Protein backbone atom coordinates (compact mmCIF):
# COMPACT_ATOMS: atom_id res chain seq x y z
CA UNK A 1 0.00 0.00 0.00
CA UNK A 2 1.39 3.35 -1.02
CA UNK A 3 0.64 6.41 1.07
CA UNK A 4 0.49 9.92 -0.35
CA UNK A 5 3.71 10.64 1.54
CA UNK A 6 5.55 7.70 -0.04
CA UNK A 7 4.28 8.66 -3.50
CA UNK A 8 5.47 12.23 -2.94
CA UNK A 9 8.90 11.00 -1.80
CA UNK A 10 9.15 8.81 -4.91
CA UNK A 11 8.22 11.77 -7.11
CA UNK A 12 10.86 13.94 -5.48
CA UNK A 13 13.48 11.29 -6.23
CA UNK A 14 12.31 11.11 -9.87
CA UNK A 15 12.51 14.89 -10.28
CA UNK A 16 15.95 15.11 -8.64
CA UNK A 17 17.56 12.03 -10.19
CA UNK A 18 15.96 11.93 -13.62
CA UNK A 19 15.27 15.59 -14.39
CA UNK A 20 17.95 17.26 -12.23
CA UNK A 21 15.43 19.50 -10.47
CA UNK A 22 16.67 21.09 -7.25
CA UNK A 23 14.98 19.35 -4.31
CA UNK A 24 14.28 22.75 -2.75
CA UNK A 25 12.12 23.68 -5.77
CA UNK A 26 9.81 20.69 -5.27
CA UNK A 27 6.69 21.11 -3.18
CA UNK A 28 3.09 19.97 -3.53
CA UNK A 29 2.07 23.32 -5.04
CA UNK A 30 4.88 23.33 -7.64
CA UNK A 31 3.57 23.44 -11.20
CA UNK A 32 5.18 20.79 -13.38
CA UNK A 33 5.73 22.84 -16.52
CA UNK A 34 6.17 26.35 -15.16
CA UNK A 35 8.00 25.78 -11.86
CA UNK A 36 9.86 22.50 -12.44
CA UNK A 37 10.47 22.89 -16.19
CA UNK A 38 9.04 19.43 -16.96
CA UNK A 39 8.30 19.15 -20.67
CA UNK A 40 6.09 16.65 -22.48
CA UNK A 41 8.93 14.15 -23.00
CA UNK A 42 9.84 14.39 -19.32
CA UNK A 43 6.18 13.78 -18.49
CA UNK A 44 6.26 10.54 -20.50
CA UNK A 45 9.41 9.47 -18.64
CA UNK A 46 7.71 10.31 -15.34
CA UNK A 47 4.69 8.15 -16.23
CA UNK A 48 7.03 5.24 -17.09
CA UNK A 49 8.69 5.57 -13.69
CA UNK A 50 5.30 5.78 -11.98
CA UNK A 51 4.27 2.58 -13.72
CA UNK A 52 7.27 0.91 -12.07
CA UNK A 53 6.00 2.15 -8.70
CA UNK A 54 2.38 1.17 -9.19
CA UNK A 55 2.82 -1.96 -11.27
CA UNK A 56 -0.19 -0.81 -13.28
CA UNK A 57 -0.66 0.56 -16.75
CA UNK A 58 -1.31 4.26 -16.45
CA UNK A 59 -3.94 5.59 -18.80
CA UNK A 60 -3.14 8.97 -20.40
CA UNK A 61 -6.54 10.35 -19.40
CA UNK A 62 -5.61 9.84 -15.74
CA UNK A 63 -2.96 12.52 -16.19
CA UNK A 64 -4.74 14.80 -18.64
CA UNK A 65 -5.54 17.44 -16.01
CA UNK A 66 -2.37 17.04 -13.95
CA UNK A 67 -0.65 20.40 -13.48
CA UNK A 68 1.01 20.28 -10.04
CA UNK A 69 2.99 17.82 -7.96
CA UNK A 70 -0.11 17.49 -5.74
CA UNK A 71 -2.17 16.50 -8.81
CA UNK A 72 0.34 13.73 -9.61
CA UNK A 73 0.30 12.46 -6.02
CA UNK A 74 -3.51 12.37 -6.02
CA UNK A 75 -3.73 10.64 -9.42
CA UNK A 76 -1.20 7.96 -8.44
CA UNK A 77 -2.84 7.48 -5.04
CA UNK A 78 -6.22 6.91 -6.68
CA UNK A 79 -4.67 4.51 -9.19
CA UNK A 80 -2.96 2.33 -6.58
CA UNK A 81 -6.01 2.28 -4.33
CA UNK A 82 -8.66 1.43 -6.90
CA UNK A 83 -10.09 -2.09 -6.86
MDTraj code that builds the backbone (N, CA, C; nanometers):
import mdtraj as md
import numpy as np

residues = "UNK UNK UNK UNK UNK UNK UNK UNK UNK UNK UNK UNK UNK UNK UNK UNK UNK UNK UNK UNK UNK UNK UNK UNK UNK UNK UNK UNK UNK UNK UNK UNK UNK UNK UNK UNK UNK UNK UNK UNK UNK UNK UNK UNK UNK UNK UNK UNK UNK UNK UNK UNK UNK UNK UNK UNK UNK UNK UNK UNK UNK UNK UNK UNK UNK UNK UNK UNK UNK UNK UNK UNK UNK UNK UNK UNK UNK UNK UNK UNK UNK UNK UNK".split()
xyz = np.array([
    [0.0847, -0.1182, 0.0000],
    [0.0000, 0.0000, 0.0000],
    [0.0888, 0.1240, 0.0000],
    [0.0638, 0.2114, -0.0920],
    [0.1394, 0.3350, -0.1015],
    [0.0598, 0.4487, -0.0389],
    [0.1268, 0.5232, 0.0479],
    [0.0644, 0.6407, 0.1066],
    [0.0945, 0.7612, 0.0181],
    [0.0216, 0.8691, 0.0400],
    [0.0494, 0.9916, -0.0350],
    [0.1910, 1.0408, -0.0052],
    [0.2363, 1.0214, 0.1162],
    [0.3707, 1.0638, 0.1542],
    [0.4765, 0.9835, 0.0800],
    [0.4567, 0.8518, 0.0670],
    [0.5554, 0.7698, -0.0040],
    [0.5542, 0.7992, -0.1538],
    [0.4376, 0.8288, -0.2085],
    [0.4280, 0.8659, -0.3498],
    [0.5004, 0.9980, -0.3724],
    [0.4802, 1.0937, -0.2836],
    [0.5471, 1.2229, -0.2940],
    [0.6992, 1.2051, -0.2867],
    [0.7459, 1.1245, -0.1937],
    [0.8902, 1.1002, -0.1799],
    [0.9467, 1.0375, -0.3071],
    [0.8724, 0.9446, -0.3662],
    [0.9150, 0.8811, -0.4909],
    [0.9215, 0.9846, -0.6033],
    [0.8225, 1.0711, -0.6095],
    [0.8215, 1.1774, -0.7108],
    [0.9409, 1.2699, -0.6953],
    [0.9703, 1.3075, -0.5724],
    [1.0859, 1.3941, -0.5485],
    [1.2116, 1.3274, -0.6014],
    [1.2284, 1.1990, -0.5748],
    [1.3477, 1.1294, -0.6232],
    [1.3517, 1.1247, -0.7759],
    [1.2367, 1.1089, -0.8396],
    [1.2314, 1.1112, -0.9865],
    [1.2750, 1.2484, -1.0377],
    [1.2184, 1.3543, -0.9817],
    [1.2514, 1.4893, -1.0279],
    [1.3992, 1.5217, -1.0087],
    [1.4544, 1.4811, -0.8942],
    [1.5949, 1.5110, -0.8639],
    [1.6879, 1.4249, -0.9495],
    [1.6643, 1.2948, -0.9515],
    [1.7556, 1.2029, -1.0195],
    [1.7416, 1.2048, -1.1711],
    [1.6196, 1.2055, -1.2190],
    [1.5956, 1.1933, -1.3623],
    [1.5977, 1.3274, -1.4345],
    [1.5423, 1.4303, -1.3706],
    [1.5271, 1.5588, -1.4385],
    [1.6180, 1.6682, -1.3824],
    [1.6995, 1.6336, -1.2819],
    [1.7953, 1.7261, -1.2225],
    [1.7304, 1.8542, -1.1700],
    [1.6128, 1.8386, -1.1109],
    [1.5432, 1.9499, -1.0467],
    [1.5982, 1.9628, -0.9053],
    [1.6213, 2.0859, -0.8621],
    [1.6669, 2.1086, -0.7246],
    [1.5583, 2.0632, -0.6275],
    [1.5953, 1.9852, -0.5283],
    [1.4979, 1.9352, -0.4310],
    [1.4241, 2.0495, -0.3628],
    [1.4913, 2.1610, -0.3427],
    [1.4284, 2.2752, -0.2751],
    [1.3169, 2.3381, -0.3584],
    [1.3157, 2.3120, -0.4896],
    [1.2117, 2.3676, -0.5773],
    [1.0843, 2.2837, -0.5759],
    [1.0935, 2.1627, -0.5201],
    [0.9814, 2.0692, -0.5267],
    [0.8951, 2.0815, -0.4020],
    [0.7674, 2.1093, -0.4250],
    [0.6686, 2.1106, -0.3177],
    [0.5359, 2.0699, -0.3807],
    [0.4366, 2.0436, -0.3001],
    [0.3087, 1.9971, -0.3534],
    [0.2446, 2.0990, -0.4472],
    [0.2679, 2.2270, -0.4220],
    [0.2065, 2.3320, -0.5036],
    [0.2839, 2.3608, -0.6321],
    [0.4038, 2.3051, -0.6473],
    [0.4879, 2.3327, -0.7644],
    [0.4180, 2.2868, -0.8923],
    [0.4164, 2.3761, -0.9909],
    [0.3572, 2.3440, -1.1203],
    [0.4630, 2.2731, -1.2045],
    [0.4232, 2.1627, -1.2657],
    [0.5185, 2.0793, -1.3380],
    [0.5894, 2.1552, -1.4492],
    [0.5145, 2.2204, -1.5343],
    [0.5729, 2.2837, -1.6519],
    [0.6380, 2.4173, -1.6183],
    [0.5683, 2.5012, -1.5436],
    [0.6170, 2.6354, -1.5158],
    [0.7271, 2.6385, -1.4099],
    [0.7066, 2.5689, -1.2976],
    [0.8003, 2.5779, -1.1864],
    [0.9151, 2.4770, -1.1956],
    [0.8850, 2.3564, -1.2428],
    [0.9861, 2.2504, -1.2437],
    [1.0454, 2.2261, -1.3822],
    [0.9953, 2.2972, -1.4813],
    [1.0468, 2.2889, -1.6185],
    [1.0384, 2.1465, -1.6746],
    [0.9296, 2.0779, -1.6434],
    [0.9044, 1.9434, -1.6956],
    [0.8345, 1.9593, -1.8305],
    [0.8945, 1.9056, -1.9361],
    [0.8302, 1.9155, -2.0672],
    [0.7539, 1.7865, -2.0974],
    [0.6946, 1.7797, -2.2158],
    [0.6094, 1.6647, -2.2477],
    [0.6882, 1.5339, -2.2535],
    [0.8111, 1.5377, -2.2975],
    [0.8931, 1.4155, -2.3005],
    [0.9280, 1.3731, -2.1576],
    [0.9596, 1.4699, -2.0734],
    [0.9840, 1.4390, -1.9319],
    [0.8597, 1.3784, -1.8678],
    [0.7429, 1.4298, -1.9049],
    [0.6178, 1.3780, -1.8494],
    [0.5988, 1.2313, -1.8854],
    [0.6344, 1.1947, -2.0082],
    [0.6258, 1.0542, -2.0497],
    [0.7221, 0.9701, -1.9661],
    [0.8438, 1.0187, -1.9471],
    [0.9412, 0.9466, -1.8640],
    [0.8906, 0.9323, -1.7206],
    [0.8259, 1.0357, -1.6696],
    [0.7712, 1.0308, -1.5344],
    [0.6631, 0.9231, -1.5244],
    [0.5761, 0.9154, -1.6242],
    [0.4695, 0.8145, -1.6234],
    [0.5294, 0.6743, -1.6273],
    [0.6360, 0.6555, -1.7045],
    [0.7028, 0.5243, -1.7093],
    [0.7558, 0.4878, -1.5714],
    [0.8176, 0.5831, -1.5039],
    [0.8688, 0.5575, -1.3686],
    [0.7547, 0.5302, -1.2701],
    [0.6446, 0.6006, -1.2859],
    [0.5300, 0.5785, -1.1977],
    [0.4684, 0.4413, -1.2213],
    [0.4759, 0.3931, -1.3429],
    [0.4269, 0.2580, -1.3723],
    [0.5100, 0.1553, -1.2953],
    [0.6412, 0.1806, -1.2855],
    [0.7271, 0.0913, -1.2069],
    [0.6837, 0.0904, -1.0600],
    [0.6450, 0.2056, -1.0093],
    [0.6003, 0.2152, -0.8698],
    [0.4678, 0.1438, -0.8489],
    [0.3733, 0.1684, -0.9387],
    [0.2380, 0.1168, -0.9186],
    [0.2204, -0.0260, -0.9674],
    [0.2999, -0.0652, -1.0665],
    [0.2824, -0.1961, -1.1267],
    [0.1596, -0.2031, -1.2155],
    [0.1030, -0.0864, -1.2469],
    [-0.0186, -0.0808, -1.3284],
    [0.0046, 0.0050, -1.4517],
    [-0.0688, -0.0273, -1.5554],
    [-0.0659, 0.0556, -1.6753],
    [-0.1378, 0.1863, -1.6430],
    [-0.0739, 0.2956, -1.6751],
    [-0.1309, 0.4265, -1.6454],
    [-0.1936, 0.4817, -1.7725],
    [-0.3213, 0.5062, -1.7661],
    [-0.3943, 0.5594, -1.8805],
    [-0.3655, 0.7090, -1.8953],
    [-0.3425, 0.7543, -2.0184],
    [-0.3138, 0.8974, -2.0395],
    [-0.4214, 0.9901, -1.9836],
    [-0.5482, 0.9479, -1.9902],
    [-0.6544, 1.0353, -1.9404],
    [-0.6451, 1.0583, -1.7898],
    [-0.5789, 0.9664, -1.7183],
    [-0.5615, 0.9838, -1.5742],
    [-0.4723, 1.1042, -1.5439],
    [-0.3896, 1.1426, -1.6407],
    [-0.2955, 1.2520, -1.6195],
    [-0.3253, 1.3729, -1.7065],
    [-0.4400, 1.3725, -1.7729],
    [-0.4744, 1.4803, -1.8644],
    [-0.4828, 1.6155, -1.7934],
    [-0.5348, 1.6182, -1.6728],
    [-0.5540, 1.7436, -1.6009],
    [-0.4495, 1.7681, -1.4929],
    [-0.3430, 1.6903, -1.4945],
    [-0.2370, 1.7042, -1.3953],
    [-0.1547, 1.8290, -1.4264],
    [-0.1429, 1.9170, -1.3287],
    [-0.0654, 2.0399, -1.3479],
    [0.0381, 2.0625, -1.2380],
    [0.0113, 2.0061, -1.1183],
    [0.1011, 2.0281, -1.0045],
    [0.1496, 1.8940, -0.9493],
    [0.2494, 1.9027, -0.8632],
    [0.2986, 1.7822, -0.7960],
    [0.1850, 1.7185, -0.7165],
    [0.1043, 1.7998, -0.6500],
    [-0.0108, 1.7489, -0.5738],
    [-0.1046, 1.6696, -0.6642],
    [-0.1306, 1.7202, -0.7855],
    [-0.2169, 1.6496, -0.8806],
    [-0.1607, 1.5118, -0.9130],
    [-0.0289, 1.5030, -0.9304],
    [0.0345, 1.3735, -0.9610],
    [0.0173, 1.2793, -0.8429],
    [0.0452, 1.3293, -0.7224],
    [0.0304, 1.2459, -0.6022],
    [-0.1118, 1.1918, -0.5930],
    [-0.2107, 1.2786, -0.6110],
    [-0.3511, 1.2365, -0.6016],
    [-0.3860, 1.1338, -0.7091],
    [-0.3416, 1.1560, -0.8324],
    [-0.3730, 1.0639, -0.9421],
    [-0.3113, 0.9265, -0.9177],
    [-0.1864, 0.9243, -0.8718],
    [-0.1200, 0.7960, -0.8444],
    [-0.1851, 0.7278, -0.7256],
    [-0.2189, 0.8039, -0.6223],
    [-0.2838, 0.7475, -0.5044],
    [-0.4162, 0.6813, -0.5414],
    [-0.4955, 0.7490, -0.6231],
    [-0.6217, 0.6914, -0.6677],
    [-0.5988, 0.5643, -0.7488],
    [-0.4973, 0.5665, -0.8338],
    [-0.4667, 0.4507, -0.9188],
    [-0.4285, 0.3286, -0.8344],
    [-0.3418, 0.3483, -0.7369],
    [-0.2957, 0.2333, -0.6577],
    [-0.4009, 0.1849, -0.5594],
    [-0.4993, 0.2674, -0.5303],
    [-0.6009, 0.2279, -0.4329],
    [-0.7353, 0.1929, -0.4948],
    [-0.7412, 0.1873, -0.6280],
    [-0.8661, 0.1434, -0.6899],
    [-0.8719, -0.0085, -0.6857],
    [-0.9836, -0.0634, -0.6887],
    [-1.0093, -0.2094, -0.6856],
    [-1.1216, -0.2404, -0.5924],
])
top = md.Topology()
chain = top.add_chain()
for i, resn in enumerate(residues, 1):
    res = top.add_residue(resn, chain, resSeq=i)
    for name in ("N", "CA", "C"):
        top.add_atom(name, md.element.get_by_symbol(name[0]), res)
traj = md.Trajectory(xyz[None], top)
